[in-house]
Amino acid sequence: MHDIVIVGAGTGGCVLASRLTENPDLSVLLIEAGARSRKLETKVPAAFFKLFRTEVDWGDSTTPQSGLDGREIVFPRGRMLGGSAAMNAMMVLRGHPADYDAWAANGCPGWSWNEVVPAFARSAQGPFPLAQQREPSVLTEAFVHAARAVGIPFTDDLNAEDNAGVGFVPVSQRRGRRFSVLDGYLNQARRRPNLTVVTGALVTRIVLENGRAVGVAYRLHGEDVLEEEALAESEVVLCAGAIGTPHLLQLSGIGPRAALEAAGVEVLHEHAGVGANLLDHLANGLLVKTKGVETLATAESLRNFARWAIRGRGPLTSNLGEAAAFVRTRPDLAAPDLELLLAPVLFEEEGLKQPTEHGLTLAVVLLRPKSVGSVTVRSADPLVPPAIDPCYLTDPEGEDIATILHGLRLARRVLSQEPLAGFVDGEILPGDEARSDDDLRAHIRQLSQTLYHPAGTCRMGSDPLAVVDPALRVRGIEGLRIADASVIPELPSGHTNWPTVMIAERAADLIAGETKTRS
Ligand SMILES: Cc1cc2nc3c(=O)[nH]c(=O)nc-3n(C[C@H](O)[C@H](O)[C@H](O)COP(=O)(O)OP(=O)(O)OC[C@H]3O[C@@H](n4cnc5c(N)ncnc54)[C@H](O)[C@@H]3O)c2cc1C
């Protein structure tokens, strides 16, 4: 019996377990399906994509996407201590004040920019320091200059109040190595006697008694059927991520009736919102051959490895997404709706292909998607993954594809400016012959992929479809809260990791406040 049981040791879980156990009177159990990874690729920034489809990745794909020529998109998410934060691209970008003000205005009082800033600051000033990249590529610097040449202003802080502009991306690294929430939060808390961490344990269901979550059932690694139970005196907090959390609720009988019944799960609490509202950042881009410059294609050498290991220097410190430009496609928009992201390497086949020639990727990221998808349980067997259907590019007005198209044209203009143009040795994809809107639309459908930012599947809000209230409590169930990317009601015009850190920081405050009131 513990006071709090947390499911999932990713971004949300690491932050929350660490913050809660600062109070020695509170006992916390943190349960994670994966293990602590010893893989070097979790430490070497430039190697993060080599973790895809390994044992530290859940190995998901989406359902066939009608908006993307029926393709099933590779959909990585971390399955290890640190979760997705142990395999992500380390970019620390929180978005624009208007994003959070919109959360507050749309049913999430208490989450406006001014109210979330202290939690962002608390993380950055302590366990989640933002670092500058140590050795950005020559191509990255050239991109920043080229973007300025088309009128995108330079910013030395992409997390400033207005994040519009082009600049170098801050990273969660220390001395050229990944420094994630696992390092900054959980590892600092591991020795506390009031924290127990169980790894290799797949949580299969939330144990409910009279409408209250009293614990969870889990299977230890290798056990197909045998379940153990962990009980929570005070509450259960789900931090299993935007895919894992709605799946677990649905497996536990909390979710949309028809979907649960179709999967053979007994409905204990009908809730249409669980798993609805899957939002994600879709990325398309230009793949460009380069000349006269070394790219990450040849970064993997003994010499570079030694530089990285001994001095934390060299190209292996690159997180790939080295510079970004945040832009508004219309001046009246409250926040940027498009991001151009420069990687000094060819990022091909959704990261599954090792680059063999020198090149760059100029990605176009759709920051404010109108298309909305879902996560749905497929079977009562917890080992069967849920259906992940982001419904990319299916908004009826076609705004999403139009915005990416706008971005592709802008990306080409940037590429044609010096000093970047001097490094360009021809466009590989979509290729110089792809000129018309139809050509570019075809390219978008053939080549877009996820930027790995699923969110919103247990949306916070005050309406009946919202899954959690603004105190992150699951509506209709006592003793159950959520503190991960699934509660994000609308994607920020940035990335999702730091916002998830912020959410978990605030969850710790909310839980501590309520625990104090109770005792
Ligand atoms: C390849 C990749 C690159 C990314 N790059 C960036 C980036 O550069 N910048 C950025 O801001 N964001 C990035 N992201 C996104 C960011 O990492 C996530 O938004 C963030 O980590 C989400 O945190 P979370 O706590 O919601 O989920 P996660 O960190 O995914 O944690 C969920 C945890 O729960 C565990 N779990 C799930 N189900 C169960 C279960 N049933 N039982 C037990 N444990 C369970 C999982 O194994 C995992 O450890 C990236 C993500 C990926 C995958």
The ligand as an ORCA input file, in Angstrom:
! r2SCAN-3c Opt
* xyz 0 1
  C      11.150     10.021    -31.303
  C      10.568     11.151    -30.507
  C      11.106     12.428    -30.641
  C      10.551     13.486    -29.924
  N      11.174     14.700    -29.950
  C      10.735     15.687    -29.140
  C      11.461     16.901    -29.018
  O      12.539     17.051    -29.576
  N      10.945     17.889    -28.241
  C       9.750     17.735    -27.584
  O       9.312     18.669    -26.921
  N       9.074     16.587    -27.647
  C       9.559     15.545    -28.376
  N       8.913     14.352    -28.391
  C       7.675     14.233    -27.606
  C       7.906     14.162    -26.107
  O       8.992     13.332    -25.799
  C       6.603     13.670    -25.471
  O       5.585     14.625    -25.725
  C       6.692     13.483    -23.967
  O       7.759     12.647    -23.631
  C       5.365     12.897    -23.475
  O       5.462     12.550    -22.122
  P       4.406     11.598    -21.454
  O       4.731     11.538    -20.003
  O       3.059     12.011    -21.853
  O       4.620     10.161    -22.144
  P       5.909      9.243    -22.233
  O       7.163     10.011    -22.011
  O       5.778      8.493    -23.507
  O       5.762      8.254    -20.998
  C       4.817      7.235    -20.889
  C       5.448      6.105    -20.096
  O       4.434      5.223    -19.675
  C       4.852      3.890    -19.899
  N       3.633      3.096    -20.059
  C       2.693      3.212    -21.021
  N       1.700      2.324    -20.829
  C       2.028      1.634    -19.706
  C       1.399      0.576    -18.998
  N       0.228      0.050    -19.390
  N       2.016      0.076    -17.899
  C       3.196      0.605    -17.466
  N       3.841      1.615    -18.111
  C       3.256      2.121    -19.213
  C       5.700      3.977    -21.158
  O       6.551      2.878    -21.295
  C       6.440      5.291    -20.927
  O       7.628      5.109    -20.214
  C       9.436     13.271    -29.085
  C       8.904     11.985    -28.944
  C       9.464     10.921    -29.639
  C       8.877      9.550    -29.482
*
